[in-house]
Amino acid sequence: MTAPMPSDLETTLLPTVIAVLKTAGATLRERHTTYARGTSLAEIVRETHANDDAVLAVMREPLLKARPGSRWMEDELAGGALPSGEWWVVDPAEGNINHVHGMPDWAVTATLVRDNQPVLTVVHLPLTGDIYTATAGGGAHLNGDPLTVSAKDELGAALIGTGQARPGESTDTFRRIGASVTATLTAGLVVRVSVPATLQLIHVAAGRTDAFWQFSDVPSGLAAGALLVTEAGGTVTDLDGKPWTTGARDFLAAAPGIHTAALDVLSSI
């Protein structure tokens, strides 16, 4: 069987995006401390904005130049579908709140979305140097090695994750999160609740965990992980079981063997 020819996304664009994210990651790494920065809400917000501004200054223009005609999603916390065409959906400090609090769980991400479907993504973890990549039809990789989702087929044996998409979610969303955690604690083995979403989804793509769900329409935290999980052989849908797009109101990524069972538990919440 002849291997498929690499697409232009893999041969031309992907190396450029990796290089841009390495530069961006170095900028964010230089700003990292092992202690929390800021005690008041105003101080914390100021620190997160400073992180974003510093990283965007070295990644925005190179990414737009690398893909002529592409556009930039301005508000990383905005929800809903994007207009047609190609868009960069970027989180310059994914897990920014962790970075500001001196923790190691943060990354830099860039995803090219075409007509509301992610087609290329790079997730760079500056503290470890790890680089997760995926292109539509080209598979998912960690430092060049292929990723494969979990082979589990029993929800009761599953390690499942969720988290909060953004500060200030509605009270109804908080209630749904609480109810869904209770339901999955009953149906699954262990539930992890943490942020950011991308750093949970790379574990689903790598087969280290088995599923992740979120009540969210914020694509900046989900697009990268959605493509990684899909290209690693996983199933990614909304909670109605429809294929996920950046316009979906909620999200479930899981190993194929437990996706239906997880969807049954979560879809009624």
N, C-alpha and C positions, 0 to 999 in steps of 0.2 A: 504494500500500500504506500503510495507516494505521499509524503508529508505536504500539507498545504503551504503555499508560498506566503512568506510574511507580508503583511499589509504595510502601507506607507506609515500607518500609525506606529507600527513596531520599529520599522527600519529608520525612519526619519524623525518623527515627532517624539517618540518615547525617550531616546537618549537626551534630547534637548530638555525635556521636562525634568528628567532625573538631575541633570546638571543644574538647572534653575533651583530645584528643591534642595540640593546640597548646599548651595549658596544661602538660600533662605534659612535652612536648618542651622547653618553655622551662626547666622545672625541671632536666631532665637536661643541657641545654646549659650552664646556669649551673655545673653541677658538673664540666664537662669541662675538662681541662688538656691541653696539648700535650706533656706529659712523663708518663712512667710513674709511677704511684702505688703504692708498696709493692714490697718486694723478697722478702719471705718469703711462703710460701703463706698463712699466717695473715693477713698484711696485705692480700694480694690478695683473699682471701675477704671480709674485713671491708669493703673498699672496694666490692665488688660488692653486698654486702647493703645497704650504706648507699645506693647508687644505687637499688636496688629499693624500699627503704622510702620514700625521698623521693618517688619518682614515684607509687607506689601510694597515697600519702597524698592525692594530688590527682586520681586517676583512678578509684579503686575505687567510692566512693559515687556519684559522678555517673553512672557507667555503669550501675550497678544501678538507680538511680532512673530512668534513661532507658528502661529496659525492665522494667517491673514483672513480677515472677514469674521473672525470670532468676536464675541462680545463678552462682557464681564458682568457677573452677577454681583451687584454692588453691596447688598445687605446680606451678610452670611446667615442672619437669623430669620430672614424672610421665608415665608412658606408659599406653597402653591406652584402651579405649572409655570414654566418659562415659555416665552414666545418661541416660534419655530426657529430653526437654525442652530448654529454651534455656540455654546456658552461655556466659559470657564467658571466652574463652581469650585471655589477655593476656600479653605480654612487656613489662614496664615499661622494660627496657633490653636490647633485642635486640642482641646483640653486646657485652654488658657487658664481656667480657674485653678487647675492643678499646678501649672507652671508658676503662677503667682504665689501659691501656697507652699512652694518649695518641694513639690512632689515630682516624680519622674514620668508620670503618665500623660504625655503630650506628644504632639507630632505636627508636621506640616503636610498638608494635602493639597492636591490639584487634580481636578477631574474635568475632562472635556465631555460635555453633554450635548448630544445631537438630537434635536426634536424630542426632548424630555427623556432620552435614554442615555445613560453613561456609556461612552465608547472607549475611553482611555483614562487610567488613573495611576497616580503615584502617591504613595504614603511613605514619608521619610521620618524615621525615629532618630533624631540627632544624637541622643545620648548613647545609643548603641551602634549607630551607623546603619541599621537595617533599612532596607528599601523594599517595600511591597509594590508590585506592579501588576496591571492587568490591561488587556486590550480586548475589545469585542471579537470573539472568535479565536483569540490568540492565547487563551489560558491565563492563569494567575500564578505569580511567582514571588518568592522571597529570596532576594539577592541572587536572582537568576535560576533558582531551583523551583520546580513546579509544586504548587499547593493542591491538596485534595481535602475535601470536607470529610467529616466523620462518617463512618459506616454504621453507626448505631441505628437500630430500628425499634428501640423500646424507649418511650418517653420517660418511663420510670427510672431509666438509667442515665437520663440526660442532664448535662450541666447547661443551664439556660441563663441568659443575661437580659437585662433591660436597664433603662436609665431615663433621666430627665433631659428633654431636648434643649431647653433654654430656661433661664430664670423667668419667674412671673407667669408660669403656665396658669390656666384657669383652674378654679377649684374643682370643676367637673373632671378635668384631666388628672388632677392629683388623686381624686377618688378612684378613677379608672385604674391608675397605676397601682394604687393600694390593693384594689380588688383583684387585679390581674396577678400581682405578686403572690397573694394568698392562693389563688387558683393554681398557679404553676408550682408553688411550693408543695401543694397537695399532689399534683400530677407528676412532677418531675423529681429529680434527685436533689439538686442544689440550684438555688437562684442567686445570681450575682447582680447587685444593683450598683452601678457606678457610671461615671462619665469619663471620657467622651465615648460616643457610640462607635466611632471608627476603631478605637483601640479594643473594643469588644468584638467588632466584626472581623478584624484580622485574625482573631483566634477561631472564629467560626470557619473562615476560609482555610485556615491551616489545620482544621480538624481537632483543635485543642478543646474547643467547646462545641456545643451541638446546635444551639439556636440563639437568636436575639430578636426581641421585638421592641417596638417603641410606638407610642401614640404621638405621632409627629408628622408635620408636613414640611419640615425644614430640610431641604436637600443637601445643604453643605455638610451635615453630619452623617448622611446616609448614602450619598451617591457613590463615594469611593468604596465603601464596604459592600454595597449592592453589587457592583461590578466584580469585585474580588471574589465574593461568595459564589456568584453565578458562574464565573469562569473557573472556579475550583470545583464545580459540579453540584453546588447547592441549589436550593429553590428559594426564590425571593418573590414575595407577593405582598399585597395589602391584606388587611384582616377580613376582606370578603373573598379572599382566595384568587383575586385577579392579579395578573402580572404587575409588578411595581413599576411606577414611573415617578418622575420628580413631582408630579402633581397629586400623588396619592396622599390621603389624609393620615394613613398609618402604615406600619411596616412590620414584616416578619421575614427573617432570613434563617433558614434551617437546613440541616442535612436532609436529603430526600426521604430517608427512612422514618423520620419523625415529624416531617412538616405537617402532614394531614392531622396527626394527633395533636400537635401544638396548636394548629389552626382551630380545631374543634374546641379546645379549652379557651382560647383567647377571643374567638369571634363573637361570643355571647356577652363579653364584658362591656 
